[in-house]
Amino acid sequence: MGERDAGARRARAAIPDATIARLPVYHRALAAIADRGVATVSSDALAAAAGVGPAQLRKDLSLLGSYGTRGVGYDVEHLLGQIGHELGLTQEWPVVVVGVGNLGHALAHYGGFAGRGFRLAGLVDVDPAQVGTTVAGTRVRPVAELGRLVAEEQAAIAIIATPAAAAQQVCEVLVGAGIRSILNFAPVVLGVPDEVDVRQVDVANELSILAFHEQRRHPLVEAVHS
């Protein structure tokens, strides 16, 4: 094995979080390019489709050991498979959703899971009015069955879509059942062991960031409210 291959292995072992966060964007852009029947793509074209700079794209992909071919670009199918492998999308991941309110219903009906390697493995709710109903072809089960559901479906990932007050307790049940990856929509910071990964989705926070930038585009509005 050459020095270049060994270097690529070492780089992959320490991919920065910021690069990891961009990999799904590259994967989605490549999938769209592949759907158009394009066989190769330049770094400039792929960067534009992903909304990043070409230098950033090339740096990120070099961490995966993918350098493209000068004058030709990247093989779309190969790079799509390579990024999919790095992201773990070459296998199916069973996902459990806890909380079947408006957000839970929307997540259950989301058609993008299957196409990205995720399968809705179960829905759970504490509300007796929800338990036993069927949403998107999946029966809603009570929280008391959460641990058994995780074991039966060999679920690896859970989504918390409960009110903030219930999120920590639900999180602890999930962790106790063996879940190590959680996507949290509840507006609360979860306390978890070091081996558990939590991704926080807080719409209000994201809107606040947009408001920050919007306010600075309109300094007169800022002055009126000060």
C-alpha positions as CSV (number, residue, x, y, z in Angstrom):
1,M,0.0,0.0,0.0
2,G,1.4,3.4,-1.0
3,E,1.9,6.5,1.1
4,R,-1.1,8.2,-0.4
5,D,-3.4,5.3,0.5
6,A,-2.0,5.2,4.1
7,G,-2.5,8.9,4.3
8,A,-6.1,8.6,3.2
9,R,-6.8,6.0,5.8
10,R,-5.4,8.3,8.6
11,A,-7.4,11.2,7.3
12,R,-10.6,9.2,7.3
13,A,-10.0,8.3,11.0
14,A,-10.2,11.9,12.0
15,I,-12.8,13.6,9.7
16,P,-13.8,16.9,11.3
17,D,-17.4,17.4,12.4
18,A,-17.9,20.2,10.0
19,T,-17.0,18.0,7.1
20,I,-19.3,15.2,8.3
21,A,-22.1,17.7,8.4
22,R,-21.5,18.5,4.7
23,L,-21.3,14.9,3.5
24,P,-25.1,14.4,3.4
25,V,-25.3,17.6,1.3
26,Y,-22.8,16.3,-1.2
27,H,-24.6,12.9,-1.2
28,R,-28.0,14.6,-2.0
29,A,-26.4,16.8,-4.7
30,L,-24.7,13.8,-6.3
31,A,-27.9,11.8,-6.2
32,A,-29.7,14.5,-8.1
33,I,-26.8,14.7,-10.6
34,A,-26.9,10.9,-11.1
35,D,-30.7,11.0,-11.7
36,R,-30.0,13.2,-14.7
37,G,-27.7,10.5,-16.1
38,V,-24.5,12.5,-15.7
39,A,-21.5,10.2,-15.3
40,T,-18.8,12.7,-14.2
41,V,-18.9,16.0,-12.5
42,S,-16.3,18.7,-12.0
43,S,-15.5,20.0,-8.5
44,D,-16.9,23.4,-9.5
45,A,-20.2,22.0,-10.7
46,L,-20.6,19.7,-7.6
47,A,-19.6,22.6,-5.3
48,A,-22.3,24.8,-6.9
49,A,-24.9,22.1,-6.5
50,A,-24.0,21.7,-2.9
51,G,-23.8,25.4,-2.1
52,V,-20.1,25.3,-1.0
53,G,-16.8,26.6,-2.4
54,P,-14.9,24.4,-4.8
55,A,-11.8,24.5,-2.5
56,Q,-13.9,23.4,0.5
57,L,-15.4,20.6,-1.5
58,R,-12.0,19.3,-2.7
59,K,-10.6,19.5,0.8
60,D,-13.6,17.6,2.3
61,L,-13.5,14.9,-0.4
62,S,-9.7,14.5,0.0
63,L,-10.3,13.5,3.6
64,L,-12.3,10.5,2.2
65,G,-9.4,9.6,-0.1
66,S,-11.2,10.9,-3.2
67,Y,-9.2,13.3,-5.4
68,G,-11.0,13.1,-8.7
69,T,-9.2,13.2,-12.0
70,R,-7.6,16.4,-13.3
71,G,-9.5,17.6,-16.4
72,V,-12.3,15.0,-15.9
73,G,-13.7,15.5,-12.4
74,Y,-15.3,12.9,-10.1
75,D,-17.0,9.7,-11.2
76,V,-20.6,10.4,-9.9
77,E,-21.6,6.8,-9.1
78,H,-18.3,6.0,-7.4
79,L,-18.3,9.1,-5.3
80,L,-22.0,8.6,-4.5
81,G,-21.2,5.1,-3.2
82,Q,-18.1,6.2,-1.4
83,I,-20.0,9.0,0.5
84,G,-22.9,6.7,1.2
85,H,-20.5,4.1,2.7
86,E,-18.9,6.7,4.9
87,L,-22.3,7.9,6.1
88,G,-23.5,4.3,6.7
89,L,-26.2,4.6,4.1
90,T,-25.4,1.3,2.4
91,Q,-27.5,-0.5,5.0
92,E,-31.0,0.1,6.4
93,W,-31.3,1.8,9.7
94,P,-34.5,1.2,11.7
95,V,-35.7,4.4,13.3
96,V,-38.2,4.8,16.2
97,V,-40.2,8.0,16.6
98,V,-41.4,8.9,20.1
99,G,-44.1,11.5,20.2
100,V,-47.0,11.3,17.7
101,G,-48.3,14.9,17.8
102,N,-48.3,17.1,14.7
103,L,-44.5,16.8,14.3
104,G,-44.6,13.0,14.8
105,H,-47.3,12.7,12.2
106,A,-45.3,14.7,9.8
107,L,-42.2,12.6,10.4
108,A,-44.2,9.4,10.0
109,H,-45.4,10.5,6.6
110,Y,-42.0,11.8,5.4
111,G,-41.2,10.0,2.2
112,G,-37.5,10.8,2.3
113,F,-36.5,8.1,4.9
114,A,-36.6,5.1,2.6
115,G,-34.6,6.7,-0.1
116,R,-31.8,7.6,2.3
117,G,-31.4,4.2,4.0
118,F,-33.8,4.7,7.0
119,R,-36.9,2.7,7.9
120,L,-39.7,3.8,10.2
121,A,-39.6,0.9,12.7
122,G,-42.1,2.2,15.2
123,L,-44.2,5.0,16.6
124,V,-44.6,5.5,20.4
125,D,-46.8,7.9,22.4
126,V,-48.0,8.4,26.0
127,D,-51.4,9.7,25.0
128,P,-54.1,6.9,25.3
129,A,-56.0,8.6,22.4
130,Q,-53.0,8.0,20.1
131,V,-52.0,4.5,21.3
132,G,-53.4,1.9,19.1
133,T,-54.1,4.2,16.1
134,T,-52.3,3.7,12.8
135,V,-50.2,6.5,11.3
136,A,-48.6,6.0,7.9
137,G,-49.3,2.3,8.1
138,T,-47.6,2.0,11.5
139,R,-49.4,1.2,14.8
140,V,-48.7,3.6,17.6
141,R,-47.5,1.7,20.7
142,P,-47.4,2.9,24.3
143,V,-44.2,4.1,26.0
144,A,-44.3,1.0,28.2
145,E,-43.4,-1.0,25.1
146,L,-40.6,1.3,24.0
147,G,-37.8,-1.0,25.2
148,R,-39.4,-4.1,23.7
149,L,-39.9,-2.2,20.4
150,V,-36.3,-1.2,20.2
151,A,-35.2,-4.8,20.8
152,E,-37.7,-6.3,18.3
153,E,-36.8,-4.0,15.5
154,Q,-33.1,-3.8,16.4
155,A,-33.5,0.0,16.2
156,A,-30.3,2.0,16.2
157,I,-31.7,5.6,16.0
158,A,-34.5,7.3,17.7
159,I,-36.3,10.6,17.1
160,I,-37.7,12.5,20.1
161,A,-40.7,14.6,19.0
162,T,-42.3,15.1,22.5
163,P,-42.9,18.2,24.5
164,A,-39.8,19.5,26.3
165,A,-41.1,18.3,29.7
166,A,-41.1,14.7,28.6
167,A,-38.0,14.6,26.5
168,Q,-35.4,13.7,29.2
169,Q,-37.4,10.9,30.6
170,V,-38.0,9.5,27.1
171,C,-34.3,9.9,26.4
172,E,-33.4,7.8,29.5
173,V,-35.7,5.0,28.4
174,L,-34.2,5.0,25.0
175,V,-30.7,4.9,26.3
176,G,-31.6,2.1,28.7
177,A,-33.0,0.2,25.7
178,G,-29.7,0.4,23.9
179,I,-30.3,3.4,21.6
180,R,-27.0,5.3,21.1
181,S,-28.1,7.9,18.4
182,I,-30.9,10.4,19.0
183,L,-32.3,13.2,16.9
184,N,-34.0,15.6,19.4
185,F,-36.7,18.0,18.2
186,A,-37.8,18.9,21.8
187,P,-36.5,22.4,22.8
188,V,-34.4,21.1,25.7
189,V,-30.8,20.0,26.1
190,L,-30.7,16.3,26.9
191,G,-28.3,14.8,29.5
192,V,-26.8,11.6,28.0
193,P,-23.8,9.4,28.6
194,D,-20.7,10.1,26.6
195,E,-21.3,7.2,24.2
196,V,-24.6,8.6,23.1
197,D,-24.8,11.0,20.2
198,V,-27.5,13.6,20.2
199,R,-28.3,15.9,17.3
200,Q,-30.5,18.9,18.3
201,V,-33.1,20.4,15.9
202,D,-34.4,23.6,17.3
203,V,-36.5,25.6,14.8
204,A,-36.9,28.6,17.2
205,N,-33.1,28.8,17.5
206,E,-32.7,28.7,13.7
207,L,-35.3,31.4,13.3
208,S,-33.5,33.5,15.9
209,I,-30.3,33.3,13.9
210,L,-32.2,34.4,10.7
211,A,-33.7,37.2,12.7
212,F,-30.2,38.3,13.8
213,H,-29.1,38.6,10.2
214,E,-32.4,40.1,9.0
215,Q,-32.2,42.8,11.6
216,R,-28.8,43.9,10.4
217,R,-30.1,44.2,6.9
218,H,-32.6,46.8,8.1
219,P,-30.7,49.1,10.6
220,L,-33.6,51.6,10.7
221,V,-36.0,48.9,12.0
222,E,-33.4,48.1,14.7
223,A,-33.1,51.8,15.7
224,V,-36.9,52.1,16.0
225,H,-37.1,49.1,18.4
226,S,-34.1,50.2,20.5
